[in-house]
Amino acid sequence: MGGPSNSAAGPSSSSTANTKKPPTVPLSAELISSFRPSKIFKTAEYIQPSHSFTSLDFDDRGEMCVSSASDERIQLWNIRSGRHAKVLNSKKYGVNLARFTHSSSTVLYASTKTDDTIRYHSLHDNRYLQYFRGHKSRVCAIQMNPVNDTFLSAAVGDTIRLWDLRKADAIAQMPVQGHPTVAYDPSGEVFALGLSERMAVLLYARKEFTTAPFLVLEIEDDAYLSRISMPPRPANITSLVFSPAAESGHLLVGTAGDQHYILDTWSNAYKWRLVGHQGLEGVSVSSGAQSGEGSAGGESPSEATSGEELCWSPDGNFVLAGTANGEICVWKIPSKEQAPEPGAEISLEPIARLKGHSGPVRTLAFSPRSAVLASGGSAASFWLPPAPSKDE
């Protein structure tokens, strides 16, 4: 099932001078618009009836994909062969937010019942390598540092914590209110904290974790939101994702509503508003594993069902988002040189709508090394562009 290599993402670290590199195909609006489901996994072997996939993540090489689902199972997929690799159960603790470490054989994931421990798990021999205890409510975000073996976690109405895979205790922590979201920039030296209650994003230096943020980005959008409801009602911030194109300084702010935002984290000089889609706010979750059972924090429906459905393309030129009506919307993000003038319209409409899901698209992930898109809802799907003809 391996798709054409994406030149923007760079060659695999496993390639050598004597290894023939696969052909590279730059991502374009035409290429992404042509994506179609190539593999669909929807039987009970992969997802139990009335349950949904809740997270997807590719390893650093883009060769493996791991998923979590509300049926309390972890699934592993081999992207090179296009086949399902294995299934692991977590019935006692539940599972959400499955994330690869920098090894394709180990993952982190959040518990959804019994306690709020983060578990470090070996996929190779199905055993726990470490337990990260300390959160007192539902863990709603886990983010690996892109350059080392530390990671961030956040829990509802509790704390943000910094961890090292080699240590059971948190390195640092910071109390937070509400439903926090976190993200690392590509350098791993800066992280962002999103706060719905303030409709703001706070930027911190990694080495100054517990100090004041060095930049606060306010998402003031009442003029637009008042066209939808009065008084204007901002949607909850549910995810933060820095652009993989570090030179852009762009940060994707996902919300549960019908608008997402691109912020300029370098100067806070502008933002883009992504519209033209149906957000996941109000989409119910049918399983107890996702409803907050066994967790002291609990979550609102919009918080429980949103946040994993957005991703960047590996070159940082496109944003993709799953929707409540089963579409995957694609936006082309202008460069910094195309930043809007003060007072200019900042709304961007999708350049493409990929169809193929029969229900809400709850999670998306784009391979960092090839033109393969993974999506999850009531089924797991892997999307590819059409194969080139022999004449091309």
N, C-alpha and C positions, 0 to 999 in steps of 0.2 A: 504493500500500500504506500510505500515511500514516495512522496511527491518530489517535484523538482527542487533542487537546493535553492535557498534564498540567498542571493549574493549579498544583500544588506546585512545579513546576520553573520557572515564570515565563515571560514572553513571550520570543520570539526577539529577539536583538539587531538583527535586520534589519527588524523591524516599524517602521512609522512611523505618525504620527497619521492619515494618510489611507488607511492600509491596514486593511481589515477583518480583525479577528483571528478565528482559528478558534475554534469553541466549546471551552470547557474542561470537562473531566470530572475531578473529584477521584478519586484512586485509592482503592479500597476493597477489602476482602477479597473481596467478591462480584465486583468487576470483574476483579481479578487471577485469581481462581479460574475465570473464564470464558475466559481466554486459550486460543486454539487456534492450531496452525500454519497460517499463511496462505500462506506461500511456502516451498517446500522445494527446495534445490539440492543434488543428490546425484549427478549424472552425472559422467563423467570430465572434462567441461569445467570443473567446479568443484572436484572432489576426485578424486585418483587412487585406484584400488582399493587396499584394505588400508592406507589412510592416514587421518588424522584432522585436523580443524581443531584448532588448539592455542591460539589467542587471537582475541578479538574486541574492537573498540573503536569507540565512536561519536565523531564530532567534536563540538565544543562546541555546535553548533546542533542536533545530533541528526538531521542530514539525510543524512549519509554514514556508512557502517560499513566498517571495514577488518578483514580477517582474515589470519592466518597459518596455515599448515598444514604437516604433516610431509612433504608432497610438494614442499616448497621453493618454494611459490608464495604470492604476495600477491594477495588478491582484494579488489576494491572494489565496494561495493553502494550504490545510490541508494535511500534509504528513502522519499523523496517519490514516486518513480515505481514503487517496488517491483521494480526491475530490477537485474540484474548490470551493473556499469559497465565494469570492465576487469580483466585479469589481468596480473601482472608476475612474472617468474621470478627466482629467486635461487639457481640450481642450484650455482653455484660456492661460495657461502658458507652456504647454508641460510638459514632464517628462523624466528624465534620472537619472541613478545612484541611484535608490531606495535602501535605506539601513535601516535595522532595528536598532533602538536604543537597549537598554538593556530590553526593553519591547516588547512583541510580538504584541502589539496593536498600536504601534507608529513607524513611519518611517521618515527619512529625504529623500529629493530628490532635484535634481537640475532642474531649469527651462531651457527650450530650446527656448523660445520665449518671447516677451514682455519685460522681464528684466532678470537679472542674480541672482535673489534672490534664496536662499536656503529655502525650506519650510519644516516645522516640522508639520507632519500631523497625526491625529488620525484616525486609520482604524476602530475603534469601532463605532464612530458616524460621520465620514466623515467631520471633521472640522480641520481648521488650529490652531495649538497651539502656533506657533511662526514663525516670519519671520526673517531670517538672511540676512540682506542687507549689501552691501559694495563692492562686486565684480563688476568690470566694464567690464568684458568680460565673455565668456562662461566658466562655471564651469566644469572642466574635471576630478575632483577627490573629493570624500567624503569618509572619513575614521573615524569610531567611535573608540575612545580609548577603548581597550578591558577590562579595569578595572574601568572606571568611566564614568561620563556623559559629557565629553568633546569630541570634534571631530575636525578633520582637514579638510580643503577644499583647493582646488587649482584651479586657473583660468588661461586661456591661456594668456601669456604676461602680467600678472597682479600681483597677490599676492598669497601667502599661508597665510591662516588665521586659528587661533585657536579660537574655540568657546566653550561656555558652554550652554547646553540646556536650562538653567534657565535664560539666559541673551540674549538680542537682539543684543548687540554690541560685536564685536570680542574682545577677551582678548589680543591678540597679532597678529601682521602681519609682513610679510617679502616680499619685492618686488622680483619678479622673471621674467626672460625672457623666451621666447619660450613656450613649452608645458610641464609643470611640472607634475610629478607624486609623490604621497606620500604614506607612509605606517607606521603603528605602529608595534613595536616588541611585542611579547606576554606579556611582563611585563607592557607595556604602558609607560615605562620610556624613551624609545628611539624612534625616528622616522627617516625615511629615505626620502630623496628628490632625485628624479631622473631627470637628465637634459640631453635631447637628444643632445643638441648642444655641450656639452662637453663629451658625452658618459661616464658619471660619475654618481655615487651615493654618496650623502653626508649624513653622519649620525650626528644627533643632539641629545643632551640631552633635554628631554621634558621641564625641568625647566630652560633651557638656550636657549629658542626658537630663540631669535634674535641675539645670539652670533655666532661665527664661528663654523663650524662643528668640531667634535672631530676626525673624520676619513673621508677620501675621498677615494672611491674605483673607480679607473679608469678601464674602460672596453676596454682594448687594444686588438684588435683581427684582425689586418690588415693582418697577415700572412694567416689566414684562409679565410677572406673575399676577398683577392686578387685572390683566386681560382675561385671566382664567377664573379667578375668584376674588371676591372682595369681602373682608380684607385679604390681601395677598398671603398665600400660605406656602412657604418654602417646603420642599420635600426633604425628607431625612437624607443626610449624607450616609451612604452605605459602603463606599469603597474609595480608595485612593490608589492610583497607579502612575508612577513616573514613566515618562516616555523612555524607551530604550535608546533613543537618539539623545545622548547626554547633552550635546551642543544646543539642543532646542530649549532646554529648561522647562519643558511642558509637563504639567501634572494633570492627569485625568481625575476629575471628581465625579464619581457616580452617585446618583440619587435613586430613591425608590420611585420617583415620579416620572413625568414625561419630559424631563430635561436633564442633561448632564452638562458638565462644564470642563473646559480646558483653561488652566491658569498659567500665567507666565511667572515662574518662581524666581526668575532672575531680578526682575525690576517691578513686578506687579503692575505693569503698564497697561495690560489688556487682558481680556478673557474671551473665549468663544463659548457659545451656548449651542449644544447639540439637541436638536428637536426633530419632530416628525416620526416619533415612535411611541409605542404604548408601554410604559414602565410596569414593573412588577408590583407596585404598591397595590395592596388589596387582594393579591392572589393568595389564596389560602394554601396551607400545607396540610396534607391529610394524615400525616403520621405523627405519633407521639414523640418520636425521636427528634423531630424538629420543632416541637411546640413548646419547648422549655421544661418538659417534665424532668424532675430530678435536679434542676438547676435553681440555685438561689436567686439568680438575676432575672430570668424570664426575658422575653422580648416581645415587641409588638409584631403583628403580622408582616408589616413592611420590612422590619429589620431582619426577620427570620427568613424571608424569601428573596432578599436582594443583596447585591454586593459582589457576587461571583460571576455575574453575567456580562461583564465588560472586560475587554482586553485591547492592547495595542497590537498592530502588526509589528514584526521584528525590526523593521526599518524606522518605525516611529512616524510614518506618514499617514496611517489610517487608524481609526478606532472602530471596533466592532462591538455591538451590544445585542444581547438577547432581549426579547420582548414578550409581553403577555399573550400576544396572538400567534406566537410561533415563528415569527420572522427573526432573522438576524440582520440588523441594519448596519450599514457601513458608511462612515463619514471620512472624507478626505480633509486632513487638517492642514491649513495654510502654514507656510513657513513664518519665521519671525519677521522676515522682510515684508510679508503681506499682512502684518498686524493692522487691525482696524484703526481708523482715525477716531479721536474722541467724539462720542455722540453717534458714530456710525452703527449700522445694524450689525449685530454680532451673531445672529442665529445662522446655523449651518444645517441644511437638510441632507438626508442620506443620499449618497450617490448610487447606492444599490440596496436591494432587499433580497436576501437569500431565503428561499422557502424550502421547507422539507420537514419541519417539526409539526406534530399534530397537537401540541399543547405548549405551554410556556417554556421558554428557553431559560433555564435557571443558572447555567454555568457555561463559560467559554474559555478556551485556551488556544493560543497560537504557538505552534512549534517554533523554537528559536532558531532552528537550523534548516527547515524545509517548508515548502508551501503546503502545510497540513494544518487544518483547523479542527479542533475538537469541540463538541457541544454536548450538553446534557440537559435532560428534562425527564420525561417518562421513558426515554431511551438514550443511549450513548451513540453519538454519530461522529464520524470522521469525514471531513470534507476535503476534496481535491479539485483542482482545475481539470478540465478535460485533457486527456493524453494528447500530446502533439501528434500530428500525422507524420508518416514516414518521409514526406516531402519537406517537412520543416526542419 
